[in-house]
Amino acid sequence: MKKFLALFLVLLLLCPLAGCAETVVTSFYPIWLMALNLTEGIDGITVVNLAEPATGCLHDYTLQNSDMVALSKADVLLINGAGMETFLPVVTSAYPDLPLVDASKGILLLESDDDGETNSHIWLDPQRAVGMAANLAEGLIQYLPDYSQQISDNLAAYRDRLLAVDQTIHDELMQVDDLPEVVIFHEAFPYFADACDLPVLLAVDKEPDEDLSTAHLAGILEIIQQNPVPPLIIKSKETDRSAEVLVSETGAPVCELDPVTTGPDNPPLDYYETVMIQNLRTLISSINN
């Protein structure tokens, strides 16, 4: 009996280091990617993502029963913030004591074109992504202090990689003679345009499955036709009937980018960087053609 009690006490003392993982819950794919990088190699932390990798942005996302179960076991919840998680009142009502870390804290936000509200797709700018990662790391260290050194080390390495993406964007675009004006057909890409110093003629605050009214399309068509050189239309790879109408009417070139809101179930740690560099190369190819 004494041996059993001694063994139990030893296991209890070792619990924070082995077998009793802290649970970090993230709201959706971009925040999950950041959390995986910040907790890389830390055996005592498990990262669980709420929305499935194929979900995309969280517009009108409804929490599932499995989400509520995950939240009930969470030690901390990491969110994008800036209005992305519209379901947040449900979470705070059900779990008022759950620590919450907002990645958007203190970051300069762009306004959405149509309604003047803030644009929450801040991760599409690597410089802002650095700030998001720092906010998340600060929160993790605050609520999981036993792993502060490992989280800090991971943040330093992750920050260097994100800044390298930002530097690559600027270096490669410096080789482009004239950056075209762009018309953006996805509310995520104004941040990418900002990171690339692209002159934005118009940003249409919409998702690909939203169809613009005939009057709205006519207004955009008039703006495009007033320019001697057709602007570059930036859209996601998803089918967007409104953008296709404008391309058909104007012959404007198109650049299809990935907003990094979906991806593989088991992404490599550098998945964000890989997609952002591919977006850059796609942009340059569209400009040169």
C-alpha positions in Angstrom: 0.0 0.0 0.0 2.8 2.4 0.9 4.6 1.7 -2.4 1.3 2.4 -4.3 0.9 5.8 -2.5 4.5 6.7 -3.2 4.1 5.9 -6.9 0.8 7.9 -7.0 2.6 10.9 -5.5 5.4 10.7 -8.0 3.0 10.5 -10.9 1.0 13.5 -9.4 4.2 15.6 -9.3 5.2 14.6 -12.8 1.7 15.2 -14.2 2.5 18.7 -15.7 5.4 17.2 -17.5 4.0 14.0 -18.8 0.6 12.6 -19.5 -1.5 15.5 -18.3 -1.5 17.7 -21.3 -2.9 21.2 -21.3 -5.5 21.7 -24.0 -5.3 24.7 -26.3 -8.4 25.2 -28.5 -8.2 27.4 -31.6 -11.2 28.9 -33.5 -10.2 28.1 -37.1 -7.5 27.2 -39.6 -5.2 30.3 -39.6 -5.1 30.4 -35.8 -4.6 26.7 -35.6 -1.5 27.0 -37.9 -0.1 29.6 -35.6 -0.8 27.6 -32.4 0.8 24.5 -33.9 4.0 26.5 -34.5 4.0 28.1 -31.1 3.6 24.8 -29.3 5.9 22.7 -31.6 7.8 20.1 -29.6 6.0 20.7 -26.3 4.7 17.4 -25.1 2.6 18.9 -22.4 0.3 20.9 -24.8 -2.4 19.5 -27.1 -3.9 21.8 -29.7 -7.5 21.2 -30.8 -9.2 23.2 -33.6 -12.9 23.9 -33.6 -13.8 24.4 -37.3 -12.9 21.6 -39.6 -10.0 22.4 -42.0 -12.4 22.6 -45.0 -14.7 25.1 -43.2 -13.1 28.4 -44.5 -13.9 31.7 -42.9 -16.2 31.6 -39.9 -19.0 33.7 -41.4 -22.2 32.4 -39.9 -20.4 29.4 -38.4 -22.6 27.6 -35.9 -20.9 25.8 -33.0 -21.3 22.0 -33.2 -21.8 19.7 -30.2 -18.2 18.5 -30.7 -17.1 22.1 -30.4 -18.8 22.5 -27.1 -17.2 19.3 -25.8 -13.8 20.5 -26.9 -14.4 23.9 -25.2 -15.4 22.2 -22.0 -11.9 20.6 -21.8 -10.0 23.7 -22.9 -7.5 25.4 -20.7 -7.4 28.4 -23.1 -9.1 29.5 -26.3 -7.2 31.3 -29.1 -9.2 33.4 -31.5 -8.6 35.6 -34.5 -10.7 38.4 -33.1 -11.7 41.6 -35.0 -15.2 40.2 -35.4 -14.3 36.9 -37.0 -15.8 34.7 -34.4 -19.4 35.7 -34.4 -20.2 32.7 -32.2 -18.1 34.1 -29.3 -21.1 35.2 -27.1 -22.3 31.6 -27.0 -18.8 30.5 -25.8 -18.4 33.2 -23.2 -22.0 32.5 -21.9 -21.4 28.8 -21.6 -17.8 29.0 -20.3 -17.4 32.4 -18.6 -14.2 31.3 -16.9 -12.4 30.1 -20.0 -9.3 32.2 -20.7 -9.5 33.9 -24.1 -6.6 35.2 -26.2 -7.3 37.6 -29.0 -4.8 37.6 -31.9 -6.0 40.9 -33.2 -5.1 42.9 -30.1 -3.3 46.2 -31.0 -3.0 45.4 -34.7 -3.9 48.1 -37.2 -7.1 46.9 -39.0 -8.4 47.8 -42.4 -12.0 48.8 -42.9 -14.4 46.7 -45.0 -15.3 48.7 -48.2 -19.1 48.4 -48.0 -20.1 48.9 -44.4 -17.2 50.6 -42.6 -16.7 47.7 -40.2 -13.3 46.3 -39.5 -11.9 43.6 -41.9 -10.9 40.6 -39.8 -8.8 38.8 -42.3 -5.5 40.1 -40.9 -3.4 37.0 -41.3 -3.0 37.7 -45.1 -0.3 40.3 -44.3 2.8 38.6 -42.9 3.8 41.7 -40.9 0.4 41.6 -39.2 0.7 37.8 -38.8 3.9 38.5 -36.8 1.8 40.6 -34.4 -0.9 38.0 -34.2 1.6 35.3 -33.3 3.2 37.5 -30.6 -0.3 38.1 -29.1 -1.0 34.4 -29.1 2.4 33.5 -27.6 1.9 36.2 -24.8 -1.5 34.7 -24.0 -0.2 31.1 -23.9 2.7 32.1 -21.6 0.2 33.9 -19.3 -2.1 30.9 -19.0 0.4 28.1 -19.4 3.5 29.5 -17.6 5.2 26.1 -17.2 6.0 26.2 -20.9 7.0 29.9 -21.2 10.6 29.3 -22.4 9.6 26.8 -25.1 6.8 29.0 -26.4 9.2 32.0 -26.5 11.8 30.0 -28.4 9.1 28.8 -30.9 7.8 32.4 -31.3 11.3 33.7 -32.1 11.8 31.0 -34.8 8.3 31.5 -36.2 8.7 35.3 -36.3 11.9 34.9 -38.3 10.1 32.7 -40.9 7.1 35.1 -41.2 9.4 38.1 -41.6 11.3 36.2 -44.3 8.0 35.8 -46.2 7.4 39.6 -45.9 10.9 40.3 -47.1 10.5 37.9 -50.1 7.3 39.7 -51.1 9.0 43.1 -51.1 12.2 41.8 -52.8 10.3 40.1 -55.7 7.8 42.9 -56.3 10.6 45.4 -56.5 11.6 43.6 -59.7 8.1 44.3 -61.2 8.2 47.6 -63.2 4.6 48.8 -62.7 2.2 47.4 -60.1 -1.3 47.5 -61.6 -4.4 48.8 -59.9 -6.5 46.0 -58.5 -10.2 45.2 -58.0 -10.5 42.7 -55.1 -13.3 40.2 -55.0 -12.7 38.6 -51.6 -12.7 40.3 -48.3 -9.5 38.6 -47.2 -7.3 40.0 -49.9 -7.1 43.7 -49.0 -4.6 42.7 -46.4 -2.5 40.9 -49.0 -2.8 43.9 -51.3 -1.6 46.1 -48.4 1.4 43.8 -47.8 2.3 44.0 -51.5 1.7 47.8 -51.7 -0.8 47.2 -54.5 -2.9 50.2 -55.5 -6.5 49.2 -54.8 -9.1 50.7 -57.2 -11.9 48.9 -55.5 -12.4 46.2 -52.8 -15.7 44.4 -52.9 -16.6 43.0 -49.5 -18.0 39.7 -50.4 -17.6 35.9 -50.3 -17.4 34.0 -53.6 -20.8 32.4 -53.2 -22.5 35.8 -52.8 -23.9 37.2 -56.1 -23.9 41.0 -56.5 -27.0 42.8 -57.7 -27.2 43.9 -61.3 -27.0 47.6 -60.1 -23.9 46.9 -58.1 -22.2 45.0 -60.9 -23.1 47.9 -63.3 -21.5 50.4 -60.9 -18.3 48.3 -60.7 -18.2 47.9 -64.5 -18.4 51.6 -64.9 -15.5 52.2 -62.6 -13.4 49.6 -64.4 -14.2 51.0 -67.9 -13.2 54.5 -66.8 -9.6 53.3 -66.6 -7.5 53.2 -69.8 -5.8 50.0 -68.5 -8.1 47.3 -67.1 -7.2 46.6 -63.4 -6.2 43.2 -62.2 -9.1 41.4 -60.7 -8.0 39.5 -57.5 -10.3 36.6 -56.4 -10.1 33.3 -54.7 -9.9 30.0 -56.6 -13.5 29.4 -55.8 -16.1 30.0 -58.5 -17.4 33.6 -58.3 -20.1 34.4 -60.8 -20.0 38.2 -60.2 -16.3 38.3 -60.9 -16.7 36.2 -64.0 -19.3 38.6 -65.4 -16.9 41.5 -65.0 -14.0 39.6 -66.6 -16.3 38.7 -69.5 -17.4 42.3 -70.0 -14.1 44.0 -69.6 -11.4 41.4 -70.5 -9.6 42.3 -67.3 -6.8 39.9 -66.2 -7.5 37.7 -63.2 -5.4 36.6 -60.3 -6.7 33.7 -58.2 -5.2 33.5 -54.7 -5.5 31.2 -51.7 -6.8 33.0 -48.5 -5.3 30.2 -46.3 -8.6 29.5 -44.6 -8.6 25.9 -45.5 -5.9 23.2 -46.0 -4.7 19.7 -45.1 -5.8 18.0 -41.9 -2.1 17.5 -40.9 -0.4 20.6 -42.3 3.4 21.1 -42.3 4.4 23.8 -39.9 5.4 26.1 -42.9 2.1 25.6 -44.7 1.2 29.3 -44.3 4.5 30.5 -45.6 4.3 28.1 -48.6 0.9 29.3 -49.6 1.8 33.0 -49.2 4.9 32.6 -51.4 2.7 30.8 -53.9 0.2 33.6 -53.8 3.1 36.0 -54.5 4.3 34.0 -57.5 0.7 33.8 -58.8 0.4 37.6 -58.5 3.6 38.3 -60.3 2.7 35.8 -63.1 -0.7 37.5 -63.5 0.9 40.9 -63.7 3.5 39.8 -66.2 0.9 38.2 -68.5 
